[in-house]
């Protein structure tokens, strides 16, 4: 179960269990750790409901469901620098799904990254985060997945390049990058803070996008949550540890919570992969859990920054020319919604002035938004979001570079000029 994030964050800003009753085993006569089976159908129904909620928190449906296909039947292609992976069928089908898996099998996959037969799972499945999930929560998710309709569809084999198709190589990867262990609450922090940390670091697996990966596909742990370009998706997941990017230390808790729950707030809006996260997962979470996540995000300490993304630079003279050209383009195309002073009309039209995501070292996200446009997610609290039209057909590479340069360097923003070559590279890049 992993989020299409590989998934990740917004173009305009941002981010990215409970005590449960005992559960039934599929075999009917087995006991788990000596505890009794669910005593009544009502107990089991409550457990399944809890598991559905937790599966939403983990965004399982986003990766294990092909658009227009049967829920949790898998088959979604996940492009990686090492080849294409395909998500598996996790319906309770005995032949192709997890119908013959026990709770122990499921927990082992979540906690240790090993399949039912003991084989090593690829880290596209975020077991490095899911290892923090409690046994009770794992059992609840298992109960929910056992309740969905089985789908008799085989999982498509991965298409990975040699030698990455050799699972035994994962032993070395795991030695370097995987530390097994459930989440341990910090006794010096509040219950709310610990709940938020559990959701962000565990089921939410936010670090998969907001932490850079190295050439081996492993996280740069020294710069956890410090941001990074999402491989092959051409979106930049901003740093959550720095107020220069999407660090939330100076945000009001309400603005953080609004952004997570609805996709829009007075400080910005989410687009791209993060919009999918809000649509598929975060909008369904309780206000208490959203507030807990916001509380934790607001306190993430400053850490080492991620490796600087490759940013094509322009000369100071050419940057000045782009700035002047961009001012006119902005007045003609952008000021109606975002205002001449860049303050916008939040939450419908986000502010561009003093917007951290506009000024980040990486200009990938604002370039993509000008080229391709987009919408924040449609959520119950914001069912008809305002969107941004694409300008790829109307503006040349230099004109896009000019208007993004103007936005990054005006109204007190401290961004740098953008190269038309970088616009050209992103224009030809895939949208997903």
N, C-alpha and C positions, 0 to 999 in steps of 0.2 A: 504494500500500500504506500504509494508515494504520490506526492502532489505534482501536478504537471509543471509546477514550478520547476523543476530542475533547471525547472520551474521557476520563478520568481518575482520580482517586485515591481514597484510602480514607476510610472514615468514622471509623476509629479510629486510624489512624496510617499514615503513610508516604511510600512512594513507590509509584517507579516508579521485520580479521577475521583472518584468518589467512593464512599463505602458501598459495597454491592452485596447482594444476597448470594448464597451458594448457588452453584449452577449445575444443570444436568449434563451428564456425559452422553455422547451419542450411543454408547453401548447399553445404557439403561441400568446396569447393575454395578458400575464402577463408582468409587468414591474418590474425591480429590483431597489429598492430605487429611483424610479422616473426617472431613466435613460432610454433613448430610446433603442430599440432593435437594433441589428446590422443592419445597413442601407442597405447593399448590400451583395450579395453572396461573393464578394471579401473580405469584412470585416470579414464575418464568417469563410472563408477559412484561413485568416490570424490568427484569434483567435484559430482555431483548430491546426494550425501549431505551434503556441506559446504553446498551451496546451500539444502537443506531446513532445515538448522540455522539458517542466517542468516535465512531467511524467517521462522522461528519467532521469532528475536530481534527482527525487525521487526514481528512480530504481523500479518503480511499476511493471514492467513486470517480474522482477526476482522472485517475490513472488507470483504473481497472474497468473503465467503460468507454467503448468507442462511441463517438457521436452517432446517435441513431441506432445504436446496438443495444443488446440486453445488458441490464445492470450487472456489473461485477464479472462479466464474461471475459474480460481481458482483451488482448489483441491490439492495444494502443501502441503504436511505434514511438519509441523514445530515442531520438538521435543523440549520440554521444561522440566525442572525439575518437572513440575506439570502435565505432560501428553502431548498428541499430539494435536496440533491445526491444522486446515486446512483452507487455505486461501479461501475467498469467490469469487464467480463469480461477476466481476464488469463490465461485458459487458452490453449494453443497452437492455437486454432481459427483457420483462415486467414481466415474471413469476419468473425467478430465479436470474436475475441480478439487475441492478439499473435503469431499463427502466422507472419505475414510480417515481424515485427520482427527486426532483427539485434541482435547484441550492442551495436553502436554506438547503435542506436535506443534500446535499453533503458537504456544508461548515460547517454545524453543526458537521458532523462526523469528518472532518479535524480539526476543531477548538475546539470542546468540547469533542470529543470521545463518541458521542451518535449516534445511528443508526437512521434510518428514523422514527421508531416507538418510539424513545426516550430511548430505552434500552441501557445499558452501554456496550461499546466495550472493549474487552480485550486489554491490553497494548502491545500485540504482534503487533498490528497495532500501529505504532509509533505516535499516536496523541499527545504525550507529546512533540514531536518535531514539528509535522505538525501544532500545534496550532499557531506557529509563522508565518505561510504562510499567505500572504495577501489575502483579499477577491477577488481581481482582479485575482490573480494567481490561486486561488481555482476554480473560475468560468471558467478560461481557461482550466484547467485540466478536469473539468466537460464536457466542450464542446468537447474536444478531445475524452473522453471516450464515449460520446454519438455518436461519428462518427464511432466507430469501429463496425465490424459485431457482432450482437447479437448471443449469444450461449445459447441454451436452455438446460442447464445442471444445476441440483440443486447443491447448495453448500453442502459439506459434513459436518455433525455436528462434533464439537470438541469432543475429547475423553480425558477429564480432570478428574483427581482424585477428589473424595470428600475431602474437601469441596470447592475445587477450581472451580468446575462446577456450583457453586452458584453465579450468576452474582451480586446479592445484596452485596456480600462481597467486590465488587470493590469500594463501597462507601468509605470504610475505606482506601483502597489503594490509591484512588484518593486524599483523604484528606492529606495523608502523602507525596505523590510523584508527584502530578500534579498541575501545575500552568498555568492557561489559559491566553492567551494573544498573540497578534501579535507581531512580531519583531519590536523593536523600535531602529532606527539608533542612533548611538553615535555621537553627533554633534562635538565632539573633534577629530573624526577620518575622514579619507578620504572617498570619495564615493566608491572607489575600496575596501577599507577595510570593509566597511559596507555591500557591496554586498557579499563579501566572507563570512562574519559572518552570513548573512542571509541564504546562501546556506549550509554552514557547520552545523549550529545549527538548521535549519529548514528542508527544503526538503531533504538535504543530511543525516539527522539524524545520523551523525557520532558518537554522544555520546552513541548510543545504544550499540555499541561494545566497544568503547574506554573508557567506564566508568564501573567500577565493579558494580555488582548487589548484594543485600543482600539476606538473607534467604526468604524474602517476595517477591522477584522478583522485588524490587525497586532499582533505581540507588543510589549509594553512592554519593550524590550530593557534599559532602565536598571534594571529590576527582574526580570531573568532568574531563573527558578526561585524567585521570591518568592511564588508561590501565586496563586490566583485562582479565581473562580466559573466553572465550565464552562458556557458558554452553552447554554441550553435543556435541559441535563441536570439542573440543580438539585442538583449535587454541588459541593462545594468542594475543589479540589486544594490541599492545604496547602503552605506555604512550605517549601522544602528548604534555605533559607539562614538560617533562624532557629530556634534551639532553643525558642522560644516556641510554635512550631507543629510541623512535622515535621523540623526540623533535627536531624541525627543525630550531631552532634559529641560528645554525651555518651553515645551508645549503644555497647555492645560490638559488635565486628564480627560476632560470631556471631548476635546478635539481628537485626541488619540483614539478614544473609544468610538467616536462617531466615524472616524476613518476606517477602523477595523470592522465595524458592524454594518455600515451603509456604503462605504467606498468613497464618501465625500465628507468634508468638514470645512470649517472656516479657514483652515491652514493649507488645504490642498485636496487633491483627489487621486485615486489610484487608477492606473491604466495597465495594459499589457498583462503579463502573467499574474500580477497581484490582483487584478480585477477578477480573474478566474478564481483565485483563492477566496476572495470575499464572496463571490457569487455561490460557489459550491460548498463552502465551509463556514466561514466566519459569521455570515449573516444568521446562521441557525443557532449560534451559541447564545447562552443566557447572558443577560446584562451583567450578572455577577462574574461570570468567567471573562467576559470582555473587559470589565473593569479590572479584574485581576491581571490580565495580560497587559493592559495599559499601565498598571502600577509597576509591574516588573520592567517593561520596556523603558519607562521613564527613568529607571535607576541603573540601567546597564552602564557600567563605568567606562571611562575612556580607556582604550587599549591601543596596541600597536595598529597602525593603519595597514590596510591591504596593499599589496604591491601596486604601484602606480599603473593604471591602464595605459596602453599605447595610445597616445593622442597626437595626431599629426598637427604640427605647429605651423603657424603662419608668421611672416615677418611683421614687425611693428607697423611698418608703412601700409602693407596690404590689410592688416587688421583694422587700421584706421579707415581705410576705404570701405571695407565691409561694414563697419559700424555706421558710417554715413548712409550707405545704400540701404542698410537694414532698417533705419529709422523710417524711411518712406514706405518700405514694404509693410512694416508693422502698422503704420497709420492707415494704410489702404486695406489691410486684410485682418488685423488682429485687434485693433483698438476698440472696435464696437463691442466686443465681449470682455476683453481683458482691461479696458480703459487706457486712456493715454498715459496715465501715471503708473500703469502696471498693477494697480490694486485689485483689478477684476471686480466681480460681483459674487463673492462666495455665499453659499457653497456651490451654486450652479456653475459659475465660471471662476476657477481658482486664481488667486493672486500670483503674479510672476515676479513682482518686486519682493525682495527679501525672502525669496523661496530657495531653500537650501538645495533642492534637487536641480534647480536651474543652474546653480553655480558650481556644482561638483566638478572635480578634475575631468571626469568622463562626461562628454556631451552627447553620449549615445541616445539617452532617453528623449531629450527635447528634439533632437534631430528626427528621431523616429516618429514622434508625435506630429511634427510639421509635415513630414512626408506622408505618413499613413493615417493620421487622425486616430480617432478611437472614442470609446465611451467608457465611463466608469461602469461598474457592474449594476445590473438591475436587481434591486433588493426590495424586500417588503417595505422597508422604511423609505426607499427612494425608487419607486417602480418605473419612473420615466426619467432617467437621467439625461441631462444635457450632454451632447457630445461635441467633438471637435472634427471638422471636416478635413479630409486629406488635401494636401497642396502639391502632391508629387507631380500631377499633370499640369499644374498652373505655374509652378516656379522651377527655375533651373537649379542646378547644383550650387552655383554661386549665390543665387538669390536665397536659397534655403540657408546656406552658410551665413549669409549676411543678416537675415532676420534673427537667426539663433544667436549670432554674435551680438546683435543689438540687445536682445533680451538678457543675455548673460552679463552684459557690461553696463546696463542702464539702471537708473533708480537706486543707486547704491549697491547693486549686485557686483560681485567681485570675480566673475568668471573670466575666461580667456576667449580669444577669438577662435573661430571654428574654420577648419580647412574644407574647401569644396571637395577635395579628394575623399575626405571622410564621409561626406554626404553621398558621393558617388558609390562608395563601398557599401553603405547601408541601403542605398536605393536598390542595389542589386541583390541584397541579402534576403533570405526567406523571411516571411512574416511570423512564422511560429518557431 
